[in-house]
Amino acid sequence: MVSRLWLVAILLGTGQVFSPAAKGQVAQSTTPPPRGFLSSPDSGLTPPAPKRPATVLTPEMRGDIFMAEKRYREAAEMYQGNSKGSAVMLNKAGIAYHQMLELNLAEKYYRLALRLDPKYAEAVNNLGTVYYAKKSYRRAIGQYKKALRMSPESASVWSNLGTGYFARKDYQRASEAWQTALKLNPEVFESRSTQGVLLQERSVEERGKFHFYLAQTYAKAGRNELALQYIRKSLEEGFKERKKFEEDPAFAALKELPEFKELMASEPRVL
């Protein structure tokens, strides 16, 4: 007969324990592996997962969450209620009001941010977008240029500058600014940021022309797929000067593409 001590030793070697209270039964071990134990696929034992430290949400993080959820009023209150001495928080409060089209409040908080930090390029740019929304395009351009002196590598500000020139019908300068923006950030026109306003409402005719120039910008950069996409958009939005697509040297590389020929032969429904 196997002694109880020997049986216990055998069971311990297999990761099981003998329970005197349940004679004749074998239970799974409840003893944790020793510290430093490395599990293997055959061991059946997995080391406990390390505990992650709890994330503490700051007021700024809470405001950012509200912004992501488009709860702009709550975001504005969170930012401005915790903005003492912080140009960043004041600027973000301005953005929240801007999203609600409360332009006077947006301007107020951008200016308060600049009072704390006169070289805060983002707030300078955002102030420019307020002027743009108010159709004061010359002042908007002035703010964008000022922001670029502080932050010359900002693709979004270059994009805004181009949009300002476009609004003043200075298409050559608009195109040059957009080309610079695209070189700095190839996705600048495909993304939208809460840090400022890139595109404003325009008439159908203007949107068509706007997308013609974006198509031209992409074509010059060799981004044929996006160039074709914006050609289609421009036509759908009422752009009638089709000969420009045929005559503009920027579109020379697209002329032999089947997609380009199809667009030139089609009559897209104006949206």
Steps between C-alpha positions, in 0.01 A plus 500: 500500500636837403563717800315832523829698509622334181165564332516868595850524355381348171203737479712806573725401215200514263370832630222336708445471874340230705219617718461295819148640536396341171665163524550329169449823297759715327456881473674755283780691665410841635863581578633778272821433310817630662617853421692517177312200360499493121207316350541266206231367265507166675501620858134603512602794718483866397671777694262768627460800270675814628267762640467813292506830684166676496481791253429831665299728269610862511251781428663544159455130421137518607447800275665316211261207553203737490637648176537153345138429597393838353380617842645842431318692773628266770848510347502880503393508866764242593780689324410848620432382855855366520680754283678708763844583364464258207506633145432146373176469698383846392571417137307174531208687656506723193494196271198360685309826456615515138347157439170637632537799261514738796768699323519795740565270796748301293688820416495605866670179616754497218597854600522402867731214402719742304510740792669224699716380212536751213703245298236228514477424126195277531294771668615753237385261226166440672442872532553514124226241452260724695577788261451260209160390632406867529609547134783732600738317269778760498526488881484119490794489257693736728448265797601193298820671385574598860448140614734375226776732619476317833440153357614484135464120478127494582318341207156593637591869519636493144170338398306775677712766332417348162130499588524866598659589166236292321223698670661820367517339151881505506516153349871500419603566861235259623644224282856572618397490867313171452797343323719592798241354740490175303880467503504542878212258559373279215172443690430861596189532282364157593498552876304733721635644821336655805787747516352735241260523210634398157195520277208739525160500333510616138255525214475201263690689230784588735526145634536378143785742438653421837513131416640576153799664667537215747498256205770712338704496821481120526580457129815711536604279792446183296208389717290389204233311692415800717528735202236294319284495814502881519441536126184298548400712802555823310279382214231378738505840666437692183848581364436567130845586365586147384754627247724595792545132581609442139721807470662532843852343491443373856259238364724382213589172674132419551378544142567142389341342806165329432352659813590850375352434156185366661462810716549732201235309304251477784235742616506469880180598674557832676450451874 
